[in-house]
Amino acid sequence: MTGHVLMLFLTITALMSFILIILGLLPQPEKGNQRQFSLTIWGLLLAVATAVLFYLEPILFPA
């Protein structure tokens, strides 16, 4: 995997984590307007993993 492919993957992953966080914080009408905090937690974990890989990308793929 080249650095460009990794950056594309990490960008898509960052967008997915943002969507998961937002979906977890929105009330779910079919569940009595409760929020799904499990989605928020998964989104936060994905965001942290993505940030770590963004940080490590220059070390993993030196120019």
C-alpha positions as a Markdown table, in Angstrom:
| # | Residue | x | y | z |
|---|---|---|---|---|
| 1 | Met | 0.0 | 0.0 | 0.0 |
| 2 | Thr | 1.5 | 3.3 | -1.0 |
| 3 | Gly | 1.3 | 6.5 | 0.9 |
| 4 | His | -1.4 | 7.9 | -1.4 |
| 5 | Val | -3.7 | 4.9 | -1.0 |
| 6 | Leu | -3.2 | 5.1 | 2.8 |
| 7 | Met | -4.1 | 8.8 | 2.8 |
| 8 | Leu | -7.2 | 8.1 | 0.7 |
| 9 | Phe | -8.2 | 5.2 | 3.1 |
| 10 | Leu | -7.6 | 7.4 | 6.2 |
| 11 | Thr | -9.6 | 10.3 | 4.7 |
| 12 | Ile | -12.6 | 8.0 | 4.0 |
| 13 | Thr | -12.2 | 6.5 | 7.5 |
| 14 | Ala | -12.2 | 10.0 | 9.1 |
| 15 | Leu | -15.4 | 10.8 | 7.3 |
| 16 | Met | -17.0 | 7.5 | 8.4 |
| 17 | Ser | -16.0 | 8.2 | 12.0 |
| 18 | Phe | -17.6 | 11.6 | 11.8 |
| 19 | Ile | -20.8 | 10.1 | 10.4 |
| 20 | Leu | -20.9 | 7.5 | 13.2 |
| 21 | Ile | -20.5 | 10.1 | 15.9 |
| 22 | Ile | -23.3 | 12.2 | 14.4 |
| 23 | Leu | -25.6 | 9.2 | 14.0 |
| 24 | Gly | -24.9 | 8.1 | 17.5 |
| 25 | Leu | -25.9 | 11.5 | 18.9 |
| 26 | Leu | -29.1 | 11.9 | 16.9 |
| 27 | Pro | -32.3 | 10.7 | 18.6 |
| 28 | Gln | -33.8 | 7.5 | 17.2 |
| 29 | Pro | -37.6 | 8.0 | 16.8 |
| 30 | Glu | -38.2 | 4.3 | 16.4 |
| 31 | Lys | -36.5 | 3.6 | 19.8 |
| 32 | Gly | -38.4 | 6.2 | 21.8 |
| 33 | Asn | -36.1 | 9.1 | 20.9 |
| 34 | Gln | -33.1 | 7.4 | 22.6 |
| 35 | Arg | -29.6 | 8.0 | 21.4 |
| 36 | Gln | -27.3 | 5.2 | 20.4 |
| 37 | Phe | -24.1 | 5.9 | 22.3 |
| 38 | Ser | -22.5 | 2.7 | 21.1 |
| 39 | Leu | -22.3 | 4.3 | 17.6 |
| 40 | Thr | -20.7 | 7.4 | 19.2 |
| 41 | Ile | -18.2 | 5.2 | 21.0 |
| 42 | Trp | -17.3 | 3.3 | 17.8 |
| 43 | Gly | -17.0 | 6.6 | 16.0 |
| 44 | Leu | -14.6 | 8.0 | 18.6 |
| 45 | Leu | -12.5 | 4.8 | 18.6 |
| 46 | Leu | -12.3 | 5.0 | 14.8 |
| 47 | Ala | -11.4 | 8.7 | 14.9 |
| 48 | Val | -8.6 | 8.0 | 17.4 |
| 49 | Ala | -7.2 | 5.1 | 15.3 |
| 50 | Thr | -7.4 | 7.3 | 12.2 |
| 51 | Ala | -5.6 | 10.2 | 14.0 |
| 52 | Val | -2.8 | 7.8 | 15.1 |
| 53 | Leu | -2.4 | 6.5 | 11.6 |
| 54 | Phe | -2.3 | 10.0 | 10.2 |
| 55 | Tyr | 0.5 | 10.8 | 12.7 |
| 56 | Leu | 2.4 | 7.6 | 11.8 |
| 57 | Glu | 2.0 | 7.9 | 8.1 |
| 58 | Pro | 5.3 | 9.7 | 7.5 |
| 59 | Ile | 7.1 | 7.1 | 9.6 |
| 60 | Leu | 5.5 | 4.2 | 7.8 |
| 61 | Phe | 6.0 | 5.6 | 4.3 |
| 62 | Pro | 9.0 | 7.9 | 4.3 |
| 63 | Ala | 9.3 | 10.1 | 1.2 |
